[in-house]
Amino acid sequence: MEQTQQRSGYKWVIMAICFLMVFTALGFCSSNKDLFLKPITQALNLDRAGFSLSDSCRYITTAIVNLFFSALVVKWGAKRMASFGFGALMIFCLIYSFAEKYWQFYIGGAFLGLGLAWCTTTVVGYVVNQWFTENRGTIMGVILAANGLGAAVFAPIVRPIITAEPFGYRTAYRLGAVILLAVLVLILIFFRNAPKGAELAKPSGRKKPSRGKSWVGMDFAHAIRRPYFYFAAICVFFTGAALQAISGIRSAHLSDVGLETYITLTASFYSICLAASKILAGLSFDHLGMRVTMLICNAAATIAIFMLAVLNAGTSVVTVFVCMLLLALAMPLETIMLPLIVADMFGEKSFAKTMGLFVSINTAGYALGAPTMNLVWDQVGSYKPILLVMAGLLAAITIGFQIILHFSNKDRDAILAKEAAQ
């Protein structure tokens, strides 16, 4: 009874801290990063492709770190990992505020990757798994919606600072470091790894789980013997490559095609839609299941990327906003859907290890997508060709993931039937 009361009461404090972590770490450091691309490269006379390699350093670092997530979270605990993560993000902001050379930005990118690996999606997914046993999709959706809300709040604050002078971005990054420090203090005071003196109840495997609930799952050795494990990993990789690259060039692309006046307004609109989309994705998972939710997100991604490719100076404002809405509906594929995919396909037994691996694979895709996108721009002066290629790729992934989920559901049903028969 005491353990249940601890879990049911303090878990909402944990949820609030996780929300605030995502609000600042992703909302400022990641989601609004595209606002800095053009100002930094213009102020320092840097090539976009060369500068975007800092994103590759970020994503490679995150991918490597997440491979060891299971071991690190057992050794250190989620609280210590989140604290280290915010420390790394503060270093990232300070490096970017002083950097002048490519290699300096690359070091800053590595600290950004380290910080986000330790205090955002992977850690939050693990913490939710520890503190909540039902409606995890909705809980994850609400927490990760903080990303969009944070971006919506920070965009109108930092963009005037960035554009006030050629090096205004430096002031914006230093302000970010102060905000991150304040959140770090709250983490140190209020965060807990798990209910005191409690081991959370393990889910029973003798009953088919309703949508949004945990199930016993398969161990990691069994999971990696399933062919769909690798096909899912490939889809996760290329989805990350496409979506994160687009997130990084969205504002620059609007400026390039003559829609500069819409950048600030669409950044806030997109961020609000992003927040709503994560909550809706969580609700959809809990009530409609993984296949329907993945179909909605993947289809939105395909259409949004195609629309981005054909935007021009004569495009109506309504079309631009519809494109931003669809793009926001797609973005849960690289955040909230990752822990839900792992939990739905493979269950509880190997969650931490499989989660870390899939986030690493997704992040490795980021490392490929960003420089590829900007390399095309440097060569032809437009993102349109690569956007059309990515739209086709996402269309194929939309179909592929439905096939993958068909086979994973068959395996899950077989495992649950076997458990029930014992």
Secondary structure by P-SEA (a helix, b strand, c coil): caaaaaaaaaaaaaaaaaaaaaaccccccccccccaaaaaaaaacccccccaaaaaaaaaaaaaaaaaaaaaaaaccaaaaaaaaaaaaaaaaaaaaccccaaaaaaaaaaaaaaaacccaaaaaaaaaaccccaaaaaaaaaaaaaaaaaaaacccccccccccccaaaaaaaaaaaaaaaaaaaaacccccccccccccccccccccccccccccccaaaaaacaaaaaaaaaaaaaaacaaaaaacaaaaaaaacccccaaaaaaaaaaaaaaaaaaaaaaaacccaaaaaaaaaaaaaaaaaaaaaccccccaaaaaaaaaaaaaacccccaaaaaaaaacccccaaaaaaaaaaaaaaaaaaacaaaaaaaaaacccaaaaaaaaaaaaaaaaaaaaaaaaaaaaaaaaaaaaaaac
